[in-house]
């Protein structure tokens, strides 16, 4: 798993591709130990006073809280940016930060399940701070053989609930050359809490 950020001069070359505002819920919960997670759209909680996807923390299995968007087509070598907003219902310190988006690339559409293995996955920063909305972002380039991708939400602590809203996928206007589009890799040895623990 890789956390990346684009350089500031690379942020104006994107066009909107897909937006998930969660007025309805096309996202799918993924199950590890039990099928007790349900699609919950919560009114008046969204960033714009509308609906947001409520993700209830349940169970006791670390990393068991996962949701995934439908697959969408991608272009090999094109740049992609995912921007979303996550609301933590509990205050989280930097040491207990949790809840993030993931961008998974696939060579073909595969059944949505916890055992599906993407070509590569990129993740956003994890949320921490007071209860409230936090902007998270992923920026990267689609691998050479990638044809499909999906956006996911994941949390390591199954006891914490989150809201998810305004998830947008953007795509570069053209296939960028390497000098034009070079993500800065962020090394995060503590990507999961504690010390890379997580079911991925």
C-alpha positions in Angstrom: 0.0 0.0 0.0 1.3 3.4 -1.0 0.3 6.9 0.2 1.0 9.6 -2.3 0.5 13.3 -2.8 0.7 15.2 -6.1 2.9 18.3 -6.3 1.0 21.5 -6.2 1.6 22.4 -9.9 -0.1 19.1 -10.9 -3.5 19.8 -9.5 -5.1 21.8 -12.4 -4.9 19.0 -15.0 -7.9 17.0 -13.8 -11.5 16.6 -15.0 -14.4 15.3 -12.9 -15.2 11.6 -13.6 -17.5 10.3 -10.9 -19.1 11.8 -7.8 -20.7 9.9 -4.9 -22.9 12.3 -3.0 -24.8 9.4 -1.2 -28.3 10.5 -2.0 -28.5 6.8 -2.6 -26.0 4.1 -1.7 -24.4 2.2 -4.6 -21.5 1.3 -2.3 -21.3 -2.3 -1.0 -20.3 -3.4 2.5 -17.6 -6.1 2.6 -17.9 -8.7 5.4 -15.2 -10.6 7.3 -16.9 -12.4 10.2 -20.6 -11.5 9.9 -23.1 -9.9 7.6 -24.4 -7.4 10.2 -23.3 -4.3 8.3 -26.1 -2.5 6.4 -26.3 0.5 4.1 -27.5 3.5 6.1 -28.1 6.9 4.6 -28.3 9.4 7.4 -30.3 12.6 6.8 -29.1 16.0 7.9 -25.6 14.7 8.6 -24.0 15.3 5.2 -21.7 18.2 4.7 -24.4 20.0 2.8 -27.2 19.2 5.1 -28.3 16.3 3.0 -27.5 12.6 3.2 -24.3 10.9 4.1 -23.3 7.2 4.3 -23.3 6.1 7.9 -20.7 3.4 8.6 -21.3 1.7 11.9 -18.4 0.3 13.8 -19.4 -3.3 14.7 -17.7 -6.4 15.9 -14.2 -6.9 17.4 -12.1 -7.9 14.4 -9.5 -5.3 13.5 -9.9 -4.0 9.9 -13.3 -5.6 9.5 -15.1 -2.3 8.6 -14.9 -2.0 4.8 -17.1 -0.5 2.1 -16.5 -0.5 -1.7 -17.8 1.5 -4.6 -18.9 -0.1 -7.9 -16.1 -0.7 -10.4 -15.4 2.0 -13.0 -13.3 2.1 -16.1 -9.8 3.6 -16.0 -7.2 4.4 -18.6 -3.7 2.9 -18.2 -1.1 5.6 -17.5 -3.6 8.4 -16.8 -3.6 10.2 -13.5 -6.4 9.9 -10.9 -7.3 11.8 -7.9 -9.9 10.8 -5.2 -11.1 13.4 -2.8 -13.6 12.6 -0.1 -14.9 13.7 3.3 -14.9 11.5 6.4 -16.5 12.4 9.7 -15.4 10.7 12.8 -18.0 10.3 15.6 -15.3 10.1 18.3 -12.3 12.3 18.9 -9.2 10.6 17.6 -5.7 11.4 18.6 -2.8 11.2 16.1 -1.9 7.9 17.7 -5.4 6.4 17.3 -6.1 7.9 13.9 -8.4 5.7 11.8 -10.7 5.7 8.8 -9.3 6.2 5.3 -10.1 5.9 1.6 -8.4 3.4 -0.7 -8.1 3.3 -4.5 -7.8 -0.3 -5.9 -6.8 -1.0 -9.5 -7.8 -4.2 -11.3 -7.0 -5.7 -14.7 -10.6 -6.9 -14.9 -13.8 -6.8 -13.0 -13.8 -9.4 -10.2 -16.5 -10.4 -7.7 -16.7 -7.9 -4.9 -15.3 -9.6 -1.8 -12.7 -9.4 0.9 -10.5 -11.9 -1.0 -10.4 -9.9 -4.3 -6.8 -8.9 -5.0 -6.1 -5.7 -6.9 -3.0 -5.0 -9.0 -2.0 -2.3 -6.5 -3.8 -0.2 -3.9 -3.3 3.4 -2.8 -4.6 4.8 0.4 -5.3 8.3 1.8 -4.2 9.7 5.1 -6.1 8.5 8.1 -8.5 10.8 10.1 -7.7 12.2 13.5 -8.8 15.2 15.6 -12.1 16.4 17.0 -15.3 14.9 15.8 -16.1 16.5 12.5 -15.6 16.4 8.7 -12.0 15.8 7.4 -10.9 16.0 3.8 -8.8 13.1 2.6 -7.1 12.6 -0.8 -5.4 10.0 -3.0 -3.5 11.0 -6.1 -1.7 8.5 -8.4 -1.3 7.0 -11.9 -3.1 4.0 -13.2 -0.8 1.0 -13.7 0.0 -0.2 -17.2 -2.4 -3.1 -17.2 -5.2 -1.5 -15.2 -8.7 -1.4 -16.8 -10.9 -1.0 -13.8 -10.8 0.6 -10.3 -12.9 1.0 -7.2 -12.9 3.3 -4.3 -13.1 1.9 -0.8 -13.5 3.0 2.8 -11.7 1.1 5.6 -11.3 1.5 9.3 -9.1 -0.6 11.6 -11.0 -0.1 14.9 -14.4 -1.8 14.6 -15.7 0.1 17.6 -15.7 3.5 15.9 -18.4 4.8 13.6 -17.9 7.2 10.7 -19.8 9.1 8.1 -18.7 9.3 4.4 -19.8 12.0 1.9 -18.8 13.9 -1.2 -16.4 11.3 -2.7 -15.2 12.5 -6.1 -13.0 10.8 -8.7 -11.0 13.0 -11.1 -9.0 12.0 -14.2 -6.3 13.8 -16.0 -7.2 15.4 -19.3 -4.5 13.4 -21.1 -2.0 10.8 -20.4 0.8 12.7 -18.6 4.5 12.2 -19.2 6.7 11.2 -16.3 8.2 14.6 -15.8 4.7 16.2 -15.8 3.2 13.9 -13.3 5.4 12.6 -10.6 3.6 11.8 -7.2 5.5 12.4 -4.0 5.5 9.2 -2.0 4.8 9.6 1.7 6.5 6.9 3.8 4.1 5.9 6.6 5.4 2.9 8.6 2.5 3.4 11.0 -0.1 3.2 8.2 -2.2 0.9 10.4 -2.6 0.9 14.1 -0.4 -0.3 15.7 2.5 -0.7 13.4 0.9 -1.8 10.2 -1.7 -4.1 11.8 -4.7 -4.4 9.5 -6.5 -6.9 7.5 -6.0 -5.9 3.9 
